[in-house]
Amino acid sequence: MNAASPTLTRSDVEDFLYREAAYLDAWDLDGWLTLYAADARYCIPATDKPDGDPRRDLVIVDDDRERLESRVERLKSRRAHREFPVSQTRHLVTNVVIERQEGDRAFVSAAFMVWRFREPRADYYVGRYDYELAVTANGLSIRSKRATLDMRNLDEAGSVSIVL
């Protein structure tokens, strides 16, 4: 990104989203957390209500920055029984679109597929990311991320114990 102009290109956004995926696949949760703004939110709506509002509807995850930090600490410890030892993941991000940019905010969507490998299973999650990114001369940060699953039933994939 050009420091003189906060206007984004799709390549800027793709590089940022690929970095986020690389942090998650390397299980570098501390690095991943650095991508999030102080007022960030992370949401995964319930599969039966993908347009649900976390303020009034049941969701799988609805974290503010403090809860994200707690989630990271728990996932890095032995207390996360579903993720100890940790799963191997592969986050695939594609079809990145800058929906609009309003001053220092960019609204971005992308398709995703996340594979989780945990002996003896291989599970996958498919859906759409919607981001609000903060745009500064120093780069991007995530103000909100919503991971909406296309799957209407998680029986085959199991619980969402990883970060999508």
C-alpha positions as CSV (number, residue, x, y, z in Angstrom):
1,M,0.0,0.0,0.0
2,N,1.3,3.5,-0.9
3,A,1.9,5.4,2.4
4,A,0.9,8.7,0.8
5,S,-2.5,7.3,-0.2
6,P,-4.7,5.0,1.9
7,T,-6.6,3.8,-1.2
8,L,-6.5,0.0,-1.4
9,T,-5.9,-2.4,-4.2
10,R,-7.3,-5.9,-4.3
11,S,-3.6,-7.1,-4.2
12,D,-3.1,-5.2,-0.9
13,V,-6.2,-6.8,0.6
14,E,-5.3,-10.3,-0.7
15,D,-1.8,-10.0,0.8
16,F,-3.3,-9.1,4.1
17,L,-5.9,-11.9,4.1
18,Y,-3.2,-14.4,3.0
19,R,-1.0,-13.3,5.9
20,E,-4.0,-13.9,8.3
21,A,-4.4,-17.4,6.8
22,A,-0.7,-18.1,7.2
23,Y,-0.7,-17.1,10.8
24,L,-3.6,-19.4,11.5
25,D,-2.1,-22.4,9.6
26,A,1.2,-22.0,11.5
27,W,-0.8,-21.8,14.7
28,D,0.8,-18.5,15.4
29,L,-2.2,-17.2,17.3
30,D,-0.3,-14.3,18.8
31,G,0.7,-13.1,15.3
32,W,-2.9,-13.5,14.2
33,L,-4.1,-11.4,17.0
34,T,-1.8,-8.5,16.0
35,L,-3.9,-8.1,12.9
36,Y,-6.9,-7.1,15.0
37,A,-7.8,-3.6,16.0
38,A,-8.4,-2.7,19.7
39,D,-12.1,-2.4,19.0
40,A,-12.3,-5.6,16.9
41,R,-15.2,-8.1,16.7
42,Y,-15.1,-11.7,15.4
43,C,-18.4,-13.5,14.6
44,I,-19.4,-16.8,13.3
45,P,-23.2,-16.9,13.0
46,A,-25.2,-20.1,13.6
47,T,-25.6,-22.2,10.5
48,D,-29.4,-22.1,10.7
49,K,-29.4,-18.3,10.8
50,P,-26.5,-17.0,8.7
51,D,-27.8,-13.5,8.6
52,G,-28.4,-13.5,12.4
53,D,-27.5,-10.5,14.5
54,P,-25.3,-11.5,17.5
55,R,-27.0,-9.0,19.7
56,R,-30.3,-11.0,19.5
57,D,-29.6,-14.3,17.8
58,L,-27.7,-17.4,18.8
59,V,-24.2,-17.5,17.2
60,I,-21.3,-19.9,17.3
61,V,-18.8,-17.2,18.1
62,D,-19.2,-13.5,19.0
63,D,-15.9,-12.1,20.4
64,D,-14.7,-8.6,21.1
65,R,-11.0,-8.0,21.4
66,E,-10.9,-9.0,25.1
67,R,-12.6,-12.3,24.3
68,L,-10.3,-12.9,21.3
69,E,-7.3,-12.5,23.6
70,S,-8.9,-15.0,26.0
71,R,-9.6,-17.4,23.1
72,V,-6.0,-17.3,22.0
73,E,-4.7,-17.9,25.5
74,R,-7.1,-20.9,25.9
75,L,-6.2,-22.4,22.5
76,K,-2.5,-22.2,23.3
77,S,-3.0,-24.1,26.6
78,R,-3.8,-27.7,27.4
79,R,-7.3,-26.5,28.6
80,A,-8.4,-26.5,24.9
81,H,-9.0,-30.3,24.9
82,R,-10.5,-30.2,21.4
83,E,-7.3,-28.6,20.2
84,F,-4.6,-30.3,22.2
85,P,-2.5,-31.4,20.4
86,V,-3.4,-28.7,17.8
87,S,-5.1,-29.6,14.5
88,Q,-3.2,-28.9,11.3
89,T,-5.2,-26.5,9.2
90,R,-5.1,-25.1,5.7
91,H,-7.1,-21.8,5.1
92,L,-7.8,-21.2,1.4
93,V,-9.0,-17.6,0.6
94,T,-10.3,-16.7,-2.8
95,N,-12.7,-14.4,-4.7
96,V,-11.6,-11.3,-2.7
97,V,-13.7,-8.3,-3.4
98,I,-13.4,-4.8,-2.0
99,E,-17.1,-4.0,-1.7
100,R,-16.5,-0.3,-0.9
101,Q,-14.1,2.0,0.8
102,E,-15.3,4.8,3.0
103,G,-12.4,7.0,4.2
104,D,-10.3,4.9,6.6
105,R,-12.6,1.9,6.4
106,A,-12.8,-0.8,3.7
107,F,-15.5,-3.4,3.5
108,V,-14.2,-6.6,1.9
109,S,-15.7,-10.0,1.2
110,A,-14.0,-13.3,0.3
111,A,-14.8,-17.0,-0.1
112,F,-13.0,-19.5,2.1
113,M,-12.5,-23.2,2.7
114,V,-10.7,-24.3,5.8
115,W,-9.4,-27.9,6.1
116,R,-8.7,-29.3,9.5
117,F,-6.7,-32.4,9.9
118,R,-6.9,-34.2,13.2
119,E,-6.2,-37.8,13.4
120,P,-7.9,-39.8,12.0
121,R,-10.3,-37.1,10.5
122,A,-10.1,-34.5,7.8
123,D,-12.9,-31.9,8.2
124,Y,-13.7,-28.9,6.1
125,Y,-15.6,-25.7,6.5
126,V,-16.8,-23.6,3.5
127,G,-18.2,-20.1,3.5
128,R,-17.8,-16.3,3.1
129,Y,-15.8,-13.8,5.0
130,D,-17.0,-10.3,5.5
131,Y,-14.4,-7.8,6.9
132,E,-14.4,-4.3,7.9
133,L,-10.7,-3.2,7.7
134,A,-9.1,-0.1,9.1
135,V,-6.9,1.6,6.5
136,T,-4.0,3.6,7.7
137,A,-0.7,4.8,6.2
138,N,0.9,2.0,8.3
139,G,-1.2,-0.8,6.8
140,L,-4.4,-2.7,7.5
141,S,-6.1,-4.0,10.7
142,I,-9.3,-6.0,11.2
143,R,-12.1,-4.0,12.8
144,S,-14.6,-6.9,12.3
145,K,-14.6,-10.3,10.7
146,R,-17.7,-12.4,10.1
147,A,-17.2,-16.0,8.9
148,T,-20.6,-17.2,7.6
149,L,-20.6,-20.9,6.9
150,D,-22.4,-22.2,3.7
151,M,-22.9,-25.4,5.5
152,R,-26.3,-25.7,7.2
153,N,-25.3,-28.7,9.3
154,L,-22.0,-29.3,11.1
155,D,-22.6,-33.0,11.8
156,E,-20.0,-34.0,9.2
157,A,-17.5,-31.3,10.1
158,G,-17.8,-31.5,13.8
159,S,-17.5,-28.6,16.2
160,V,-15.8,-25.3,15.3
161,S,-12.9,-25.5,17.7
162,I,-10.4,-23.8,15.4
163,V,-10.3,-20.2,14.2
164,L,-12.0,-19.9,10.9
